[in-house]
Amino acid sequence: MERNLAASGPGLDLRPRVHRRWRGHNAAVPEEAIRGPEDPGVHVCPVSYPLHLHQDFWGLTAVIYTDALQTVIMVGGALVLMFLGFQEVGWYPGLEQRYRQAIPNATVPNTTCHLPRSDAFHMLRDPVSGDIPWPGLVFGLTVLATWCWCTDQVIVQRSLSAKNLSHAKGGSVLGGYLKILPMFFIVMPGMISRALYPDEVGCVDPDVCQRICGARVGCSNIAYPKLVIALMPVGLRGLMIAVILAALMSSLTSIFNSSGTLFAIDVWLRLRRKATEQELMVVGRVFVVFLVVISILWIPIIQSSNSGQLFDYIQSVTSYLAPPITALFLLAIFCKRVTEPGAFWGLIFGLVVGLLRMILEFSYPVPACGEVDQRPAVLKDFHYLYFALLLCGLTAVVIVAISLCTTPIPEEKLARLTWWTRNGPHPELEKEAPEGTPGTSEMPSGVSPPGGGGRESSNQGQDQHGAPRRRWGRLLWDWFCGLTGHPEPTLSPEEMAAHQRELTSIAEEPLWRSVCDVNAILLLAINIFLWGYFA
């Protein structure tokens, strides 16, 4: 767990939200207090199927409301455990003393891997010998954080669902405040667990670790569950189980919902360009079923991940796949010369290079304590956070080089697409509405032409005289698929344009803009202080 101290620094984004960090540390609460069953499906299936039904029935609305509720549960439960842990260890001075003395009884001769790291209470560690080198922490994780907070569908979807710009900015600031908490709610309790139970949490002998937690490379993943089982009374244990399940549900439902949306909009619409909104909804929900199955089948790969620490596994995989997206996003926002061929081939290049590194990582496991490290130098001597920086830079070079060799995008096509043209006129909203009734292909999905068509008029007339009653099975199926059975409201071209302007407006009330700005400055000051204190 000492490795995660630097990786969970206050304010710097390492994972998208608080509950993702919960998922990384607590996704597998072991049976018999620590040890889990041989078949992971025993625990996964009872959780994954309700998750799928929960997401499928109510979609993004339910996901957002449950995220908000589960955040309160997680913060409350973690606060209680943090207080009990610090009370047990003698508060922060006691933690510093006892952690440095947390040496397991079973050690591997002629090794030092059983000793706690001397820099365990420091954020900025040696750039060569540090487990989380400070250049990688400051710059490499910034690349991953930019991908997460600016391009990750889970975050972007919630920002776009905000009522207005002030709500979106306020949500980001609140997320920044919540990002401070894992340092004290998760990382330090994990270190407390190592200090209190060095033989279990800090085991280094491969045979002992295999017996304790089922992993030969270490048992740091059981630090938090061990603390819950050992310190909390029966009633509060149930609360913490609810906290852990809330974190798991919140994260997975968010991912399922966003993935279903991406597949329906970016893939299915290319196959069926005239697909209706209801069809897209059904396709997205069916795709979620497919994701649930894939998620269950992927569990053995995660269990055999080479680092033995789930947090490291998550960060390393992200370092291999996310940097190309970060490079493209920044160039697309700030460089008007980037073209579509440059963006496409740059992403392909970055993906291939990242996959090669990831395949090597899975092919050469990290050796246990006392074993000879036979991995290639590119793995054992080149940290994955350094690789993230290199991959981001290489992708940017490829994108710019190919873009300079292709035809630039016309200036009029860049309105509101880059930082420099963000205040330009919106081409679609500036167009005058055509005199005739627009074709159905030109109307947004779910919006009827002015005056309605003959079939819809007859349907409306039928509804006025009483529509035929449908069977309960059909009603249940329509409810599951989100098919209301009611005609969509008719909007004139002027109403559609006004509605579009309202949705895309970036105007803010002065009061709430000031509130968001002041809190953003305060959050920055708090993070600077914490960085300086723990550096």
N, C-alpha and C positions, 0 to 999 in steps of 0.2 A: 504493500500500500504506500510505502514511502515514495515509490516511483510516481504515484499519481499526485503527489503534492504539487510538483511543478506543473503538471499537466492540467491542474484544476485551479489555476491562478485566478484571483478575483478580477472580474471584468473582461478578461480576454476570452472570446468565445471559442470553446472547444467542441461543444455539442450544441445542437439547435436550441434546446430548452432544458429546463430543470428536470422534467420527467425523462428526457433521454439519458441524462446522466444517471438517474435512478435506474433506468433500464440496463445501462451498462454494468452497474455494480450488483444489481439485485434480480436480474432476470431469471435466475435459477436458484430459488430458495430451497435448500436441500431437505430431503426427508431425513428423519431421525436427527433433527437439528441442523445437520450439516450435509450429510451424504445423500445423494439423490438416487432414484431407482435406475436400474440398468436401461430401461426403456424410457426415453425422454417423453414419448407420447403420452405416458400416464399423466404427466403434468401439463403438457402442451395442449392436448386436445380439449380438455374441459375449459381452458381459457380461450383458445383460438376460435372455437365455434361460436360461443356467445359474442366474441368480438366481431366476427363476420356478420352475425345477425343484427347486432347493434348498429354497425355501420351501414348495412344494407337497408335496414328499415327506415332510418332517419337521416342518413347522409351527413353533410357538413354541419348543418344546424345542431344536431345532437352532439357531434364531435366537439364543436366549439364550446357548447354549454358544459359538457362533461369535463373538458379540459379545464375550464375555469373552476368547477367544483373540486376536481381532483387536485388542482394546485393548492387549494386551501387545506385539503386533507394531508397532502404530502408535507407542506410546510409545518403544519401543526404536529404531525407525528415525528418528523425529523427534529423539531425543536425539543420535544420531550426526550428523545433518545440522546441528543447532544448534551442536554443538561445532566442526565443520569451518568453518561460516560465521563464527562469532566469531573463530576462529583466523585466518581469511583477512583479516578486516577490522580486526584489532587489538583484539579484545574490545570491551567496552561503550564506553570512551572513544574508541576508534577509530571505532566506529559513529556516535557523535554527531558527530564531526568530518567524516567522509567523507559522511555522509548529507546534511549541510547544503551540501556541495559537489557533490552529484549532479545536475548540470545537463546535459541532453542537448545534443548539438552542433546538431541540427536544431530550431530554435525558430520560433515564430510571431511576427513583428514586432509591436511595440507591445502585447504581452501579458505577463502574469506567471505564466501557468499552468505554465510550465516550471520555476519555482522551487519547491523543497521548502517545505512549509508551515513557518512559524516556530514553530507550536505542535505540531509533529509528535511531540515527546517529552512531551507533557502530555495527561493524561486529560480534565481539565475545561477545555473550550474555550468561546469566546465564545458567549453565547446567541443572537446574531443572525448574526454572520459565520462562526461555526464550522461546519465540515462535519458534525460531530456535536456539537450544542450541549449544554452540560452539563445543563440541565434535562431535555432529551429523554433523555440518557444515564442520568440518575439515576431519573427518574420514568417516562418513556415506555417505556424498556426493561424497567422493573419490571413494567409491564402485560403486555408480551409474555412475560417470564419466568414470570409467574404463570400465564398461559395454558399455556405449554409444560410446566412442571413439575407443575402441579396438574390440568390437564384434557386434555392431549394424550394420545390413546389409546396411543401408543407407550410413554410413560412410565407411565401408569396401569396398563397391562396388565402391565408388569414388576413394579410395586409390588404388584399384586393376586396375582401368582404367587409372592410370597415365602412362605417356610414359616411365618413368624410376624411379629409386629409389629417385633421387634428386627432381623430380617433386612431388612425393608423400610426401617427407619430407617437401618441401617448402609449399605445400598445408596445411599440418598440422600446420606449423608455422604461416602461414597467418590466419588460423582459430583461433589460439591462440590470435593473435592481435585483431581479430574481437570480440573475447569473452570479451575483456575489455570494448567494447563500450556499451553494454546494461546497465551497471552500470550508465552511464551518459545519455544515450539516452532514457531509458525506466524507470528505477527505480526512478531516481531523478525527471524527469517530472511527474511521478505518485505522488510523494510526493508534488510537486508543486501544482498539481491538488487538493490534500487534503487540502493544505494550503489556496488555493484560494476559494474552494467550499466545505467547511466543512459540510454544511447541506445536500449536495447530496452525495459526495464521502465518507464522514465520518459518515453517518447516522447509528444509533444504534437501534432506535425504530423499532421493526419488522413491524408494520403497515406502518410506513413512508417508510421504505426500500422497502416493497412490492409495494407501490405506485410509487416509483422512478424508480426502476430497475427490479422489479418482483421477487426479492429474499429476504426472511425474515432475512437471517443471515448476510447481509451486501451488500454494493454496491461498494466495492473497484475495481471490475472488470470494472467499467465504468470510472475509473480515466483518462485513456489515451484518449479515445474517447471524453470525456467531455472537455478535454484541447484542442483537435483538433477543436471541434466545437466552443469553446468560444474564442480562441486566433487567429486562423489563418484566413486570408482573403479568399474570395471565391475561387480564383484561387489556392491558396496553399491548401485549403481543398481538392480540387480534387486531388492534388498531394499526400496528405496523404491517401486518400481513395485508390489511386493506390498503395501506399506503403503497406497498410494493406492487400489488395488483393494479391499483389505480395508475401507477406510473407505466406499467406494462400496457394496460388497456389504452391509456391516453396516447402513448407513442404509436402503437400498432394501428389503432383506428385512424389516426392522422395519416399514417403512411398508406393504409389501404384506400382511404378516401382520395388522397391526392393521386395515387397510382391509377385508380379507376378513371379519374378525370383526365389524366394525361393520355391514357390509352384511347378513351372515347373521342377526345378532341384531336389528338395529333396522329392517331393511327387509323381509327375506324372511319373518320370523316374523309380520309384520303381514299379509302376503299369504297365508301358509299357517300358521295358528295351531297346527295339529296336526303340523307338520313334526318328524320325528325328528332325533335328534342326528347320525346318519349323513348324513341329507339336508342338514342345515345345513353339515356339513363339506364335502360335495361342492359345494354352492352357493358357499361361501366360496372354494374353490380355483378354481372356474370364474371367479369375479369377479376373482381375481388375474390370470388370463390377460387379461381385458379391461383391467385397469390397466396391464399391461405394454405393450399396444398404444397406449393413450392416452399413456403416458409417452414413448414413442418419437416419437409425432406432435407432442408438445409441445416438443420440442427446438428447432425453428426459432424459436419464440416467445421462448425464453430467450436464444438466440443474438443476437436482435435487441433485447434488453432495452435500455432507454434509458440506463441509467447507465454501462454498460461495465464495471461491477464486479458480479460475481455475488453477492457478499456483500450489497451494497446492494439488489440485486434481491430477494433472499430476505427481508431485513428490511422492505423497503417493502411487499411483498405481505402479509407477516405483520401489519404495522401496519394494513392495511385490513380484514383479516378476523378477527383474533384478539381485539381489544378488547371487542366485544360479549360474547364468551364469558367473558372475565375478569370483566366487570361482573356478568353473571348468576351466575357461580360464587360470587363474594364475597357477593352479596346472598342467594343461596339458602342459604349456610352461616350467615350472621350475622343475617339478617332473617327472622323467622317470618311476617311479613305478606305476603311475596311469594307470588303465586298463579300457577297455570299459564297463564291468559290473559296476565297481565303478562309472564311469562317469554317466551312465544311471540312476542307482538307486539313486545316489546323486541328480541329477536333479529332479527326480520324488519326492523325499523327500522334496526338497526345494520348488517345485511348490505346493505341497499339503499344506505345512505350510503357504506359502504366500497367497494362496487362502483362507485359513481359516481366516487369519487376514483381508483380503480384504472383505470377506463376512460380518464379524463383523462390519467393518467400514461402509459398506452400510446399515447394519441393524440398527445401532444406530446413527442417525444423530447428528451433533454438535448442541447443543441448542443455541437459539438466546439470545441476551443480556437480563438478568433478569430472564431467565428460569433456572430451576434446572437441573444440569448435572447428568443424570441417566445412563451414559454409564459405562461399566465395567472398572475396574482400568487398565486393559491391554490396553485400548484405550485412556483414558483421562490422564493417568500418564506415559505411555510408548510411547514416540515420535516415529513417523514412521522412522526417521533417525536412532534412536537407534535400532529399529527393523531390519533395513537393515543390520546393523553391526552384530547383533545376527544371523540373517538368513544366512548371508555369512559364518560366523564361523561354524555354525551347518552343513551346506552343505559340507564345506571342511572336517570336521571330518568324516561325513558319506562316502564321496568319498574315503578318505584315508583308512578308516577301511575296506570297502568292497574290495578295490584294494589289500590290504595286504592279504586278504583271497582268492584271485584268482590268476591264473597263470600270471606272468609278461609278458609283450610284449618282444619278442626277440630283442636283441640289434641291429641286422641288419635292423629291421623294423622301427627303430627310427631315421634313417638318415634324417636330415633336418626337423624333427618334433618338437624338443625341443630347448631351448636356448643353451644347452650344445652340441647338435649335429647339429647345424645350418650350420656348414661348412663342414659337411660330404659329401661323394659322393652321387649324386642323382641316385638311383637304376635304374629308367627308362631310364635315359640318358646314363648310362654306358653300358646298354645292347647293344649288336651288333644287327644290323638289320637282320632279317631272310633272308635266301637266296631266298626262294620262295616269291611269292606275298602274302602279308598278307590278311587274310580274312576281310570281311567288318566289322565284329564285333570287330576286333582289331584296326580298323582305327578310328581316331577322326571323329565325326559327321561333315559332310559337306566336307570331304576330300576323293578324289577318289583314288583307287588303282593305282599304277604305270602302265601306259599303258592304263588304263581305261578298263571297261567291254564292252562286245559286245553291250549291250543296249545303253550305253552312247556313244559309238563310232557311232552307227547308229543315235543317236540323234544329235551328233555333225555334222555328215554328212548331216542330214536333215537341221540343222541350216545353213550350208554353202550353201545349195541349196535354202534356203528360207523357214523358218518355216511358218506354216499356221497362218494367222492373227486371233487373238482372239477378241471377242466382248468387247465393252467398259465396260459392266457390270463386265465381268470376270477380265478385267484389273484393275478396281477399287477395286474389292474384293482382288486380289492378292497384290495390293499396300497396302491396309489396313492391311493385314495379314503379310506383309513383304516377300511375295513370289515373287522373282525376275524373275523366269522362265529361268534363264541362268545357264548353267552347272558350277559347282564349279571347280576351277583350280586344276590340277593334281600335286601332290607333291611326289617326291621320298622319300624313308625312310631317306636318308641323309639330304634332304631339310627340312623334318619334324623335325628331330633331331636338326638341326641348328636353326630352327625357335623356337623350344621349349627352347633351351638354351638362345636365345635372350630374350624371354619373362620372363624367370626366373632369369636372371642375376641381381645381386645386386652390380655390379661395378658402380662407380661414378667418374665423372671428379673432379679432386682436387679443381678447382675453385668453382664449385657449391656446393661441399660438405662443403667447408669453409664458403660460404655464408649462407648456412642453419644452420651450427653450430653456427656462430656468432649471427645470428638473434635469435636462440633458447636461447642463453645465455642472450642476451639483453631483450628478452621477459620475461625470468625468473626474471631478475633484476627489471623490471618495475612492475611485479606482487608482488614481495617482498615489494617494496616501497609502493604500494597501499594498500596491506594488513596491513602494519605497520601504515599507515596514518589513515585508517578507522577502525582499530581494536578496 
